[in-house]
Amino acid sequence: VQAARASAARLRCADRLRKLALALHNYHTSDGTFPAGVSSKIDERKRRIMNWHTRLLPYIEQEALWKRSLEA
C-alpha cells in the first residue's frame, strides 16, 4: 500500500511540474520572454507589481484568479 501511495505521489508531482513547464513556455511564446521573478515596477502593459507565480495564472487555467489579482 505504501509503495502505491509513493508511486501516486511521484506521478502527481511529475504531472504538476510538466504543467508548470508548459505554462512557462506558453508565457514565453506569448510575451517573448520568461516572467521575471518579481517585477519592481508597473510594466509597459500597465500590469501591477507581481511575482512570476501570479503572471502564470492564465496559463494554468486560473483565469478567474488572474482577473481578481488585476483588480486588487
Buried (B, 14 or more C-beta within 10 A) or exposed (E): EEEEEEEEEEEEEEEEEEBBEEBBEBBEEEEEEEBEEEBEEEBEEEEEEBEBEBBBBBBBEBEEEBEEBEEE
